[in-house]
């Protein structure tokens, strides 16, 4: 599979950066590792390479203790994608390509290990959907988008029993992210189905307004391509956002 050009890491960075929105300041019990690594990655996206290296070190430490730690793997993979962008921008195409492949492989293994863990599915989906925007190879962009949509579909299935108790933001971002992904795959009926759900479940919100706008557009036009943070920070504890 071809590796992305240097423009791709910007999309990856934007997708991962949006993971920070609406995250509580203090980590809930049992999620200290996730919050610490995530904070370092976000700092790294501001240009602090040392923070990215620290994030990798934390993941390496967790993986040394448990090579099958899926959350450590998915974050190690996401961080590797960010570092691949830095390598590309510095002119290290070979290094960037190696990091890109390493990141994809680690995230794939993480999902294989924990296919029902939304804290694993969402980081991979966010990274892949962001990366797919600027990948210059159409087939690769389709493959990345298809994988991301599959992850988000699984998240939606897992969250359905308590979806109505989740925050407005959590529901709106995930549903619009699904609409976006399906639209990009040319699956316009599926995209419109999720937009209809947004309109029905979140009346009077900005999300419903967006859905109304896109539902009134030509299904094949770019206007329906939803631009949101794709539910990326919402692995969905019932009654609130992550």
PADREN-699527 format. One record per residue (C-alpha): residue number from 1; x, y, z. Coordinates in nm, 4 decimals, always signed. Last residue first. Layout:
// residues N
[NUM, [X, Y, Z]]
...
END
This chain:
// residues 242
[242, [-1.5440, +1.1391, +2.7772]]
[241, [-1.8914, +1.2679, +2.7471]]
[240, [-2.1845, +1.2155, +2.9765]]
[239, [-2.4862, +1.0133, +3.0804]]
[238, [-2.3571, +0.6751, +2.9786]]
[237, [-1.9840, +0.6581, +2.9285]]
[236, [-1.9456, +0.7138, +2.5577]]
[235, [-1.6225, +0.6677, +2.3773]]
[234, [-1.6736, +1.0300, +2.2867]]
[233, [-1.3495, +1.2038, +2.1966]]
[232, [-1.3597, +1.1186, +1.8292]]
[231, [-1.7268, +1.1668, +1.7758]]
[230, [-1.6445, +1.2737, +1.4247]]
[229, [-1.4827, +1.6101, +1.4985]]
[228, [-1.7224, +1.7573, +1.2465]]
[227, [-1.7229, +1.8467, +0.8774]]
[226, [-2.0166, +1.6756, +0.7091]]
[225, [-1.9868, +1.6105, +0.3378]]
[224, [-2.3383, +1.7018, +0.2265]]
[223, [-2.2221, +2.0115, +0.0427]]
[222, [-1.9753, +1.8084, -0.1637]]
[221, [-2.2611, +1.7075, -0.3883]]
[220, [-2.3887, +1.3596, -0.4630]]
[219, [-2.6819, +1.3728, -0.2239]]
[218, [-2.7896, +1.7121, -0.3667]]
[217, [-2.8510, +1.9271, -0.0627]]
[216, [-3.1598, +1.9614, +0.1576]]
[215, [-3.0495, +1.6764, +0.3802]]
[214, [-2.7178, +1.8571, +0.4291]]
[213, [-2.8780, +2.1723, +0.5615]]
[212, [-3.1273, +1.9904, +0.7804]]
[211, [-2.8479, +1.7774, +0.9262]]
[210, [-2.6446, +2.0854, +1.0083]]
[209, [-2.9442, +2.2425, +1.1843]]
[208, [-3.0017, +1.9173, +1.3721]]
[207, [-2.6407, +1.9239, +1.4914]]
[206, [-2.6728, +2.2878, +1.5952]]
[205, [-2.9529, +2.1756, +1.8241]]
[204, [-3.3298, +2.2318, +1.8128]]
[203, [-3.4081, +1.8668, +1.7567]]
[202, [-3.1342, +1.6168, +1.8539]]
[201, [-3.2917, +1.2724, +1.8163]]
[200, [-3.5005, +1.3208, +1.5025]]
[199, [-3.2652, +1.5513, +1.3116]]
[198, [-2.9629, +1.3434, +1.4034]]
[197, [-3.1434, +1.0239, +1.3039]]
[196, [-3.2304, +1.1799, +0.9683]]
[195, [-2.8639, +1.2675, +0.9196]]
[194, [-2.7750, +0.9067, +0.9933]]
[193, [-3.0156, +0.7844, +0.7270]]
[192, [-2.8872, +1.0483, +0.4847]]
[191, [-2.5355, +0.9082, +0.5048]]
[190, [-2.6656, +0.5548, +0.4590]]
[189, [-2.8547, +0.6644, +0.1490]]
[188, [-2.5468, +0.8471, +0.0212]]
[187, [-2.3088, +0.5541, +0.0321]]
[186, [-2.0514, +0.7178, -0.1956]]
[185, [-1.7702, +0.6202, +0.0407]]
[184, [-1.7215, +0.9853, +0.1325]]
[183, [-2.0892, +1.0087, +0.2164]]
[182, [-2.0661, +0.7057, +0.4422]]
[181, [-1.7802, +0.8641, +0.6339]]
[180, [-1.9537, +1.1994, +0.6692]]
[179, [-2.2806, +1.0465, +0.7877]]
[178, [-2.0919, +0.8342, +1.0405]]
[177, [-1.9112, +1.1423, +1.1677]]
[176, [-2.2450, +1.3214, +1.1890]]
[175, [-2.3796, +1.0433, +1.4083]]
[174, [-2.0691, +1.0291, +1.6295]]
[173, [-2.0483, +1.4049, +1.6705]]
[172, [-2.4164, +1.4488, +1.7471]]
[171, [-2.4390, +1.1680, +2.0005]]
[170, [-2.1358, +1.2691, +2.2056]]
[169, [-2.2195, +1.6391, +2.1864]]
[168, [-2.5758, +1.5891, +2.3017]]
[167, [-2.4427, +1.3915, +2.5969]]
[166, [-2.5199, +1.0247, +2.6395]]
[165, [-2.8420, +0.9039, +2.7992]]
[164, [-3.0148, +0.8373, +2.4668]]
[163, [-2.7216, +0.6202, +2.3591]]
[162, [-2.7523, +0.3884, +2.6575]]
[161, [-2.8340, +0.0551, +2.4912]]
[160, [-2.7090, +0.1916, +2.1538]]
[159, [-2.3524, +0.2486, +2.2670]]
[158, [-2.2094, -0.0810, +2.1464]]
[157, [-2.3848, -0.0527, +1.8100]]
[156, [-2.2693, +0.3070, +1.7665]]
[155, [-1.9117, +0.2085, +1.8495]]
[154, [-1.9265, -0.0753, +1.5959]]
[153, [-2.0524, +0.1622, +1.3289]]
[152, [-1.7703, +0.4010, +1.4214]]
[151, [-1.5106, +0.1283, +1.3724]]
[150, [-1.6621, +0.0249, +1.0396]]
[149, [-1.6647, +0.3876, +0.9284]]
[148, [-1.2948, +0.4144, +1.0093]]
[147, [-1.2129, +0.0960, +0.8161]]
[146, [-1.4081, +0.2148, +0.5113]]
[145, [-1.2396, +0.5549, +0.5283]]
[144, [-0.8918, +0.4023, +0.5346]]
[143, [-0.9739, +0.1709, +0.2446]]
[142, [-1.1307, +0.4514, +0.0414]]
[141, [-0.8317, +0.6787, +0.0967]]
[140, [-0.6014, +0.3945, -0.0083]]
[139, [-0.7986, +0.3478, -0.3285]]
[138, [-0.7895, +0.7186, -0.4080]]
[137, [-0.4128, +0.7690, -0.3571]]
[136, [-0.3433, +1.1300, -0.2625]]
[135, [-0.4242, +1.0757, +0.1069]]
[134, [-0.5542, +1.4129, +0.2197]]
[133, [-0.8929, +1.3345, +0.3717]]
[132, [-0.8030, +0.9745, +0.4520]]
[131, [-0.5726, +1.0816, +0.7334]]
[130, [-0.8575, +1.2369, +0.9315]]
[129, [-1.0783, +0.9322, +0.8871]]
[128, [-0.7881, +0.7099, +0.9856]]
[127, [-0.6914, +0.8997, +1.2990]]
[126, [-1.0476, +0.9408, +1.4240]]
[125, [-1.1325, +0.5769, +1.3536]]
[124, [-0.8231, +0.4550, +1.5356]]
[123, [-0.8875, +0.6739, +1.8390]]
[122, [-1.2557, +0.5682, +1.8439]]
[121, [-1.2111, +0.1926, +1.8255]]
[120, [-0.9693, +0.1639, +2.1173]]
[119, [-1.1640, +0.3563, +2.3823]]
[118, [-1.4784, +0.2024, +2.2293]]
[117, [-1.3580, -0.1419, +2.3353]]
[116, [-1.5544, -0.4046, +2.1439]]
[115, [-1.2843, -0.5183, +1.9002]]
[114, [-1.0198, -0.5329, +2.1747]]
[113, [-0.7280, -0.7466, +2.0564]]
[112, [-0.8060, -0.7135, +1.6861]]
[111, [-0.8639, -0.3424, +1.7408]]
[110, [-0.5192, -0.3045, +1.8955]]
[109, [-0.3637, -0.5120, +1.6170]]
[108, [-0.5010, -0.2751, +1.3554]]
[107, [-0.3797, +0.0259, +1.5525]]
[106, [-0.0316, -0.1207, +1.5719]]
[105, [-0.0208, -0.2001, +1.2016]]
[104, [-0.1380, +0.1437, +1.0937]]
[103, [+0.1187, +0.3099, +1.3184]]
[102, [+0.4036, +0.0926, +1.1967]]
[101, [+0.3112, +0.1572, +0.8339]]
[100, [+0.3111, +0.5331, +0.8872]]
[99, [+0.6301, +0.5190, +1.0939]]
[98, [+0.8084, +0.3332, +0.8149]]
[97, [+0.6788, +0.5759, +0.5529]]
[96, [+0.7932, +0.8756, +0.7514]]
[95, [+1.1374, +0.7263, +0.7958]]
[94, [+1.1698, +0.6591, +0.4231]]
[93, [+1.0427, +1.0060, +0.3350]]
[92, [+1.2782, +1.1865, +0.5709]]
[91, [+1.2378, +1.5322, +0.4163]]
[90, [+1.1791, +1.7113, +0.7468]]
[89, [+0.8112, +1.7446, +0.6630]]
[88, [+0.7885, +1.3708, +0.6039]]
[87, [+0.9504, +1.2898, +0.9383]]
[86, [+0.7157, +1.5242, +1.1230]]
[85, [+0.4220, +1.3621, +0.9506]]
[84, [+0.5427, +1.0159, +1.0474]]
[83, [+0.5616, +1.1398, +1.4047]]
[82, [+0.1871, +1.2035, +1.3968]]
[81, [+0.1264, +0.8564, +1.2574]]
[80, [+0.3495, +0.7059, +1.5264]]
[79, [+0.1415, +0.8830, +1.7895]]
[78, [-0.1717, +0.7140, +1.6593]]
[77, [+0.0010, +0.3764, +1.6662]]
[76, [+0.1286, +0.4201, +2.0195]]
[75, [-0.2205, +0.5320, +2.1167]]
[74, [-0.3771, +0.2217, +1.9639]]
[73, [-0.1168, -0.0055, +2.1210]]
[72, [-0.1470, +0.1425, +2.4704]]
[71, [-0.5242, +0.1016, +2.4506]]
[70, [-0.4910, -0.2571, +2.3317]]
[69, [-0.2567, -0.3739, +2.6069]]
[68, [-0.1553, -0.7053, +2.4484]]
[67, [+0.2182, -0.6643, +2.5028]]
[66, [+0.1495, -0.6293, +2.8776]]
[65, [+0.4265, -0.5031, +3.1057]]
[64, [+0.6487, -0.4057, +2.8140]]
[63, [+0.3380, -0.2680, +2.6427]]
[62, [+0.2677, -0.0311, +2.9311]]
[61, [+0.6269, +0.0917, +2.9305]]
[60, [+0.6236, +0.1319, +2.5520]]
[59, [+0.3001, +0.3301, +2.5763]]
[58, [+0.4535, +0.5587, +2.8357]]
[57, [+0.7651, +0.5972, +2.6197]]
[56, [+0.5545, +0.6741, +2.3130]]
[55, [+0.3751, +0.9499, +2.5011]]
[54, [+0.7117, +1.0835, +2.6222]]
[53, [+0.8358, +1.0926, +2.2627]]
[52, [+0.5240, +1.2828, +2.1611]]
[51, [+0.5810, +1.5269, +2.4454]]
[50, [+0.9409, +1.5780, +2.3317]]
[49, [+0.8141, +1.6601, +1.9837]]
[48, [+0.6327, +1.9676, +2.1162]]
[47, [+0.4912, +2.1193, +1.7978]]
[46, [+0.1348, +2.1895, +1.9050]]
[45, [+0.0432, +1.8348, +1.8085]]
[44, [+0.2885, +1.7210, +2.0749]]
[43, [+0.0802, +1.8836, +2.3432]]
[42, [-0.2189, +1.6907, +2.2159]]
[41, [-0.0166, +1.3705, +2.2237]]
[40, [+0.0979, +1.4386, +2.5801]]
[39, [-0.2591, +1.4991, +2.6977]]
[38, [-0.3724, +1.1758, +2.5317]]
[37, [-0.1011, +0.9779, +2.7036]]
[36, [-0.1965, +1.1125, +3.0464]]
[35, [-0.5700, +1.0727, +2.9878]]
[34, [-0.5437, +0.7119, +2.8723]]
[33, [-0.3072, +0.6170, +3.1542]]
[32, [-0.5301, +0.7740, +3.4209]]
[31, [-0.8403, +0.5909, +3.3011]]
[30, [-0.8983, +0.3566, +3.5951]]
[29, [-1.0526, +0.6215, +3.8155]]
[28, [-1.1867, +0.9146, +3.6113]]
[27, [-0.9189, +1.1462, +3.4705]]
[26, [-0.9393, +1.5057, +3.5856]]
[25, [-0.9891, +1.7991, +3.3490]]
[24, [-1.2913, +1.6394, +3.1834]]
[23, [-1.2647, +1.6046, +2.8035]]
[22, [-1.4933, +1.8364, +2.6105]]
[21, [-1.2517, +1.8722, +2.3195]]
[20, [-0.9218, +1.6865, +2.3359]]
[19, [-1.0051, +1.4292, +2.0659]]
[18, [-1.0243, +1.7226, +1.8266]]
[17, [-0.6467, +1.7266, +1.8232]]
[16, [-0.6429, +1.3740, +1.6847]]
[15, [-0.8422, +1.4661, +1.3760]]
[14, [-0.6472, +1.7844, +1.3219]]
[13, [-0.3155, +1.6059, +1.3542]]
[12, [-0.4130, +1.3318, +1.1101]]
[11, [-0.5307, +1.5902, +0.8574]]
[10, [-0.2038, +1.7778, +0.8940]]
[9, [-0.0140, +1.4473, +0.8627]]
[8, [-0.1457, +1.3974, +0.5068]]
[7, [+0.0299, +1.6914, +0.3417]]
[6, [+0.3653, +1.5069, +0.3534]]
[5, [+0.2512, +1.2487, +0.0987]]
[4, [+0.0823, +0.9305, +0.2118]]
[3, [+0.2347, +0.5813, +0.1889]]
[2, [+0.1416, +0.3457, -0.0892]]
[1, [+0.0000, +0.0000, +0.0000]]
END
